[in-house]
Amino acid sequence: MNWAHKLLLIDRRIIFVVVFVGALIPIIWPIGLAVQISPPVKAVFDRVEAMKPGDAIMLSFDYGPSDGPELDPMANSILRHCAKKGIKVIGVSLFPLGGVEMAIARFMQLDTDLKARNGIDYVNLGYKDGAPAPMKAMGDRIESVFPCDANGVPYSEIPVLEGIRSYDDLELAISLATSIIGEWWINLVNAQFGIDVALGTTAVSAPKYYAFMEAKQAIGVLGGMKGGSEYEELVARAYPDLKGLSRSATMGMDVQSVVHLVIIFFILFGNVMFIVTKRMTRGAN
Amino acid sequence: MELQLPGIGEWVAAFLTLCAFSFLYKDNILYRFAESVFVGVSFGYYIGLAKINTLEPNLFRPLFGNFGEQWSLIVPFLLGVILYLRYIPKLAWVSNWSLAVYIGYYIGVNLLQRLQGEILPQAKGTMLPLNVGLWPTLCNLVVIIGVVTVLIYFFFSSPHKGVLKPTARIGIYFLMISFGASFGYTVMGRVSLLIGRLTFLVNDWARPLVHGAFGG
């Protein structure tokens, strides 16, 4: 076996170590790379920015802890944006494995960051099983699906919900989604009730949602950590007093950039070694 | 900012994260332990979640607290109960009634959902104008050609010969580009998961531990 063959059969664990080190360095010493804004994210930001104080949105936490690194930053930025604009946020969760915990954590973060008030500026209605059924029923009456919030306070006693009966009373629904739940917000809620829908999705799911956006079924898409970092940047630009708050997606994009370079290097390296070994074998024959 | 020593939660999370990472070296008992803990905890969590967030506020409280007005909830309640009769072999057939209602409902919802919310709007989204300036027209043309050629690639009712062959070939290129984009996004997604765990290990566990142990 010649040197090229040996390099081609490099132990995968060496690659893991290189990726690990590549990811670790920017976490310890952030680089601070610039964030470029893309139209799908700008569209969501502009839609929220155009709302008036007192308008209401529904923010659906349709993801679990494993998607937190991608979707938590989106939730934080959107909640901060709404808090600064005086927009009411109605939090719900339709994802079983941890959605409601993610909502609780994000609202607690909002309390810490901007002193937002539960029940007055926002409400967390908690989780419901069987996503399409609650989605459909909320089109008639949200209270029939969520008779009380996550703390057990009855719907009618929550000030922020005054005057909000169904999707008709909301300006926008944003789903931070993993799996298929984001699609349901589009092909069920948007299609049947006409409310504008925006999506914040994991990177794995993002490509399919751009098709929905192109067909004008969604007003915009925040795709993966990149989308989250763009929204963080837009909020920081519009509200400079929020610049000091944590921006984990922006920091994460430093790591993404380094790790992607490592992966691109290994893809090119593997292909070059493949061609070299092929030529060597042909030459030997 | 003052750093506190990692608490028991951080220690457990860090230990389980490292157990999961150990699979990168090779399959081992620590990884399988973490995997089993995850499955067990997830299942227990889901049962508790369904009881507290759905069954109690939407079924038990209204049914038993206000039976006069909410008596109709007894129907879904009974359907839910008889679903478990499948564990009694002689009565297992009764559970099919619940399944029939469940499947029937979701087929009905899904049919409309797919047709009204996907097929028609997506087809409409492909019918694009070709007289809107050079660049937008070019973009629209790419979408139209992409959709048509990919559909032809998946048209198996006649052999891909004659004009169908190069058209299907173009469809393959569109598919390859789409797979490439998906793969790129998948890499970004997986790296994000790694970032999440490493950020936790560094900022929430290791850094406070080092500061606590050595000061500074």
Interface residues (C-beta under 8 A of the other chain):
Chain A: R13 F16 V19 F20 A23 L24 I27 I28 S66 G68 P69 E70 P96 L97 G98 V100 G126 Y127 K128 D129 P132 A133 K136 V145 F146 P147 C148 A150 G152 E183 W184 I186 N187 L188 N190 A191 Q192 T202 A203 V204 A206 P207 A211 E214 A215 K216 Q217 G223 G224 M225 K226 S248 M251 G252 V255 Q256 V259 H260 I263
Chain B: L24 Y25 S42 Y45 Y46 L49 A50 N53 T54 P57 N58 R61 P62 Y105 Y106 V109 N110 L112 Q113 R114 Q116 G117 E118 P121 Q122 K124 G125 V143 S178 A181 S182 Y185 T186 V187 M188 G189 R190 V191 S192 L193 L194 I195 G196 L198 T199 V202 N203
